[in-house]
Amino acid sequence: MSKIPSKNTKPELILRKALFSRGFRYRVNDRRLPGKPDIVLPKYKTIIFLHGCFWHRHEGCKYAYTPKTNTQFWIDKFNSNTERDKINAEKLTSMGWKILTVWECEIRHKYKHDIESLIDKIEEALLVNS
């Protein structure tokens, strides 16, 4: 697991590049905030978490499977990940931050050839929340 990158992953780079090209300015992995959010948009007081479907258990996603070996370890690992996500989200919302979650599969497949649609969706959420 130590070889799995926690930041600057391919989906993150794709999303960040698309946001920057649309004029959004952001911070990356801000350690001052709970959970070190992937993308922080201070102007909009909004945080974007880009969750991996496998690690953060995207419901109904084919990538959110449980390995067949050492199953109990994985179940405990996934439960601790999702519990930590909930705790960090509660802390951030109590601090006044709005949270958007983008799933890895959205970038891998749904918006693979049309990342602009995803950015439109994010921009709409930002403007509604402002």
ROTI-806123 format. One record per residue (C-alpha): x, y, z. Coordinates in nm, 3 decimals, always signed. Each point is the difference from the previous one (the first is absolute). Layout:
! ROTI-806123
- c1, c2, c3
- X, Y, Z .
...
//
This chain:
! ROTI-806123
- c1, c2, c3
- +0.000, +0.000, +0.000 .
- +0.295, +0.233, +0.051 .
- +0.052, +0.004, -0.379 .
- -0.349, +0.138, -0.064 .
- +0.019, +0.376, -0.052 .
- -0.217, +0.214, +0.226 .
- +0.041, +0.321, -0.197 .
- +0.068, +0.113, -0.356 .
- -0.180, -0.301, -0.141 .
- -0.098, -0.001, -0.366 .
- -0.370, +0.081, +0.068 .
- +0.107, +0.285, +0.231 .
- +0.230, +0.148, -0.262 .
- -0.273, -0.021, -0.266 .
- -0.252, +0.173, +0.228 .
- +0.243, +0.267, +0.118 .
- +0.111, +0.081, -0.355 .
- -0.362, +0.035, -0.112 .
- -0.089, +0.223, +0.297 .
- +0.305, +0.220, -0.056 .
- -0.080, +0.039, -0.371 .
- -0.347, +0.125, +0.099 .
- +0.153, +0.267, +0.220 .
- -0.041, -0.165, +0.338 .
- +0.285, +0.051, +0.242 .
- +0.050, -0.247, +0.278 .
- +0.226, -0.150, +0.261 .
- +0.101, -0.364, -0.005 .
- +0.009, -0.234, +0.302 .
- -0.023, +0.280, +0.255 .
- +0.137, -0.148, +0.324 .
- -0.168, +0.270, +0.208 .
- -0.340, -0.157, -0.068 .
- -0.134, -0.333, +0.129 .
- +0.059, -0.282, -0.245 .
- +0.248, +0.196, -0.215 .
- -0.259, +0.068, -0.272 .
- +0.107, -0.071, -0.358 .
- -0.113, +0.339, -0.132 .
- -0.087, +0.309, +0.205 .
- -0.175, +0.293, -0.168 .
- +0.036, +0.277, +0.261 .
- -0.192, +0.259, -0.204 .
- -0.308, -0.224, +0.009 .
- +0.070, -0.145, +0.349 .
- -0.034, -0.339, -0.169 .
- +0.197, -0.319, +0.014 .
- +0.015, -0.271, -0.265 .
- +0.088, -0.351, +0.106 .
- +0.099, -0.229, -0.285 .
- -0.069, -0.343, +0.144 .
- +0.129, -0.325, -0.138 .
- -0.294, -0.238, -0.040 .
- +0.190, -0.297, +0.146 .
- +0.134, +0.173, +0.311 .
- -0.303, +0.214, +0.085 .
- -0.269, -0.255, -0.094 .
- -0.197, +0.165, -0.278 .
- -0.337, -0.171, +0.027 .
- -0.110, -0.185, -0.310 .
- +0.335, +0.043, -0.172 .
- +0.175, -0.298, -0.154 .
- +0.333, +0.129, +0.135 .
- -0.121, -0.016, +0.362 .
- +0.050, -0.374, +0.033 .
- +0.135, -0.185, +0.302 .
- +0.306, -0.217, -0.062 .
- -0.055, -0.374, +0.044 .
- +0.307, -0.055, +0.220 .
- +0.046, +0.145, +0.347 .
- -0.359, +0.121, -0.018 .
- -0.038, +0.108, +0.362 .
- +0.308, +0.222, -0.023 .
- -0.146, +0.174, -0.305 .
- -0.343, +0.042, +0.154 .
- +0.158, +0.160, +0.309 .
- +0.220, +0.220, -0.220 .
- -0.294, +0.118, -0.211 .
- -0.214, +0.065, +0.308 .
- +0.273, +0.212, +0.158 .
- +0.041, +0.195, -0.326 .
- -0.370, +0.079, -0.030 .
- -0.028, +0.085, +0.370 .
- +0.297, +0.237, -0.030 .
- -0.163, +0.158, -0.307 .
- -0.320, +0.066, +0.199 .
- +0.188, +0.149, +0.297 .
- +0.206, +0.229, -0.225 .
- -0.312, +0.110, -0.190 .
- -0.175, +0.087, +0.327 .
- +0.301, +0.200, +0.119 .
- +0.023, +0.188, -0.329 .
- -0.371, +0.084, -0.016 .
- +0.011, +0.122, +0.361 .
- +0.284, +0.229, -0.110 .
- -0.227, +0.141, -0.273 .
- +0.142, -0.186, -0.301 .
- -0.218, -0.145, -0.273 .
- +0.104, -0.344, -0.123 .
- -0.019, -0.148, -0.348 .
- +0.097, -0.360, -0.066 .
- +0.121, -0.115, -0.340 .
- +0.048, -0.374, -0.047 .
- +0.291, -0.148, -0.189 .
- -0.234, -0.191, -0.232 .
- -0.163, +0.326, -0.110 .
- +0.331, +0.113, -0.143 .
- +0.104, -0.346, -0.122 .
- -0.317, -0.074, -0.192 .
- -0.299, +0.230, +0.030 .
- +0.189, +0.319, -0.084 .
- +0.310, -0.153, -0.156 .
- -0.049, +0.163, -0.339 .
- -0.205, +0.293, +0.128 .
- +0.166, +0.137, +0.313 .
- -0.165, +0.333, -0.079 .
- -0.337, -0.147, +0.102 .
- +0.142, -0.087, +0.341 .
- +0.144, +0.350, +0.037 .
- -0.342, +0.144, -0.101 .
- -0.158, -0.210, +0.276 .
- +0.256, +0.121, +0.255 .
- -0.034, +0.362, -0.113 .
- -0.377, -0.021, +0.032 .
- +0.036, -0.140, +0.355 .
- +0.244, +0.279, +0.089 .
- -0.229, +0.273, -0.129 .
- -0.303, -0.146, +0.176 .
- +0.195, -0.027, +0.327 .
- +0.144, +0.353, -0.019 .
//
